[in-house]
């Protein structure tokens, strides 16, 4: 037998992998490397894991600090005609429901729920035509922010076609 087949591997073997004699730096068990987070742990950390975030406020493009975004209030349009806009309408509301609701305030000439042409589903808003401008103003005063079929209505004067051309 020659010296290479003694049963023990020499420290500098030719070819093959080095198992014990790695020259890589070793880490002590006391100084443990932080464990790498799994994909789902990183996703949960990104979304805050249900905890409030402690990130600093990022300045917006115009340089001012933006606080939490408030809900945008719909533009209130002055009542200049008997035609009223009714927004934030429940998708279950029908023209007869609106007719009955607005009849409690004044005489209703017409109630029209705007819907998609292809499936007739409500778009969530409607137009109501009252008899007079005074009745329309009274309807806005009484029914704006009133709960109807589970939603707070937005009632205001409808924009006339001269004010807002359709594009």
C-alpha positions in Angstrom: 0.0 0.0 0.0 1.2 3.4 -0.8 0.9 6.4 1.5 -2.2 7.8 -0.2 -4.4 4.9 0.8 -3.9 5.0 4.5 -7.6 5.4 5.1 -7.4 9.0 6.2 -7.6 11.9 3.8 -4.8 14.2 3.8 -5.4 17.9 4.5 -4.7 18.9 1.0 -6.4 16.3 -1.1 -6.3 16.6 -4.9 -9.6 17.5 -6.5 -12.8 16.6 -4.7 -14.5 18.7 -2.1 -13.0 20.0 1.1 -15.2 19.1 3.9 -13.2 19.7 7.1 -10.4 21.8 5.9 -12.5 24.7 4.6 -10.6 28.0 4.8 -13.8 30.0 5.1 -14.1 32.1 8.3 -16.1 30.4 11.0 -18.8 32.1 13.0 -19.1 31.5 16.7 -22.5 30.1 17.9 -22.7 33.1 20.3 -22.6 35.6 17.4 -25.4 34.1 15.3 -26.2 35.5 11.9 -29.8 36.8 11.9 -32.1 34.2 10.4 -33.3 35.1 6.9 -37.0 35.9 6.7 -39.3 33.7 4.7 -41.2 35.1 1.7 -44.4 35.3 3.8 -42.7 36.9 6.7 -41.4 39.6 4.4 -44.9 40.1 2.9 -46.4 40.4 6.4 -43.7 42.9 7.5 -44.3 44.9 4.4 -48.0 45.3 5.1 -47.3 46.1 8.8 -48.4 42.8 10.2 -51.5 44.4 11.6 -49.4 46.9 13.7 -49.2 50.6 13.1 -46.3 51.6 10.9 -43.5 53.7 12.3 -42.4 55.0 8.9 -41.6 58.7 8.7 -44.0 60.8 6.6 -42.8 61.0 3.1 -43.0 64.5 1.6 -45.3 64.8 -1.4 -44.1 66.0 -4.8 -45.0 69.6 -4.0 -42.9 69.6 -0.8 -45.7 69.7 1.8 -46.2 66.9 4.2 -49.3 64.9 3.4 -51.3 63.6 6.4 -53.8 60.8 6.0 -56.1 61.4 3.0 -59.6 62.4 3.9 -62.6 61.3 2.0 -63.3 63.7 -0.8 -66.5 65.6 -0.3 -68.7 65.8 -3.5 -68.9 69.2 -5.0 -72.1 70.9 -3.8 -73.9 72.5 -6.7 -76.3 75.3 -6.1 -79.9 74.5 -6.9 -80.8 76.6 -9.9 -83.2 74.3 -11.6 -85.8 71.7 -10.4 -83.5 68.9 -11.5 -81.5 67.2 -8.7 -78.5 64.9 -8.6 -78.8 62.0 -6.1 -75.4 60.3 -5.5 -74.1 57.5 -3.3 -77.3 55.6 -4.1 -77.7 52.0 -3.2 -77.4 49.7 -6.3 -80.7 48.1 -5.2 -82.6 51.4 -5.3 -85.2 51.7 -8.0 -86.9 54.7 -9.6 -90.1 54.0 -7.7 -88.1 54.0 -4.4 -86.7 57.5 -5.3 -90.2 58.7 -6.4 -91.6 57.7 -3.0 -88.7 59.2 -1.0 -88.8 62.6 -2.8 -92.6 62.7 -2.8 -92.4 63.2 0.9 -90.8 66.6 0.3 -92.6 67.8 -2.7 -94.2 66.9 -6.0 -91.9 64.7 -8.2 -92.2 65.0 -12.0 -89.6 62.3 -12.9 -87.0 60.0 -11.2 -84.3 58.4 -13.3 -81.7 55.9 -12.0 -78.7 55.9 -14.3 -77.6 52.4 -15.3 -75.2 50.6 -17.6 -76.6 49.9 -21.0 -75.2 46.4 -21.4 -76.4 44.9 -18.1 -78.9 47.4 -16.7 -77.0 47.5 -13.4 -77.3 50.8 -11.5 -74.3 53.2 -11.6 -75.1 54.4 -8.1 -76.6 57.8 -8.9 -79.8 59.2 -10.2 -81.6 62.4 -11.3 -84.9 63.6 -9.8 -87.0 66.3 -11.4 -89.1 68.2 -8.9 -92.1 70.5 -9.7 -90.5 73.8 -8.6 -87.1 75.1 -7.7 -88.3 75.8 -4.1 -89.3 72.1 -3.7 -85.9 71.1 -5.1 -84.1 73.3 -2.5 -86.3 71.9 0.3 -85.4 68.3 -0.9 -81.7 69.1 -0.8 -82.0 70.6 2.7 -84.0 67.6 4.0 -82.5 64.6 2.2 -78.8 65.4 1.8 -76.8 63.1 4.1 -80.0 61.1 5.0 -79.6 57.3 5.3 -81.5 55.5 2.5 -81.2 51.8 1.9 -78.0 51.6 4.0 -76.2 54.5 2.4 -76.0 58.3 3.1 -77.4 60.1 0.1 -75.7 63.0 -1.6 -78.4 65.3 -2.9 -77.5 68.5 -4.8 -78.5 70.6 -7.7 -77.8 68.9 -11.1 -75.2 70.5 -13.3 -76.9 71.8 -16.4 -75.6 70.7 -19.8 -74.3 74.3 -20.5 -72.0 74.2 -17.4 -70.4 70.9 -18.1 -70.1 69.7 -21.7 -69.8 66.0 -22.0 -66.6 64.7 -23.5 
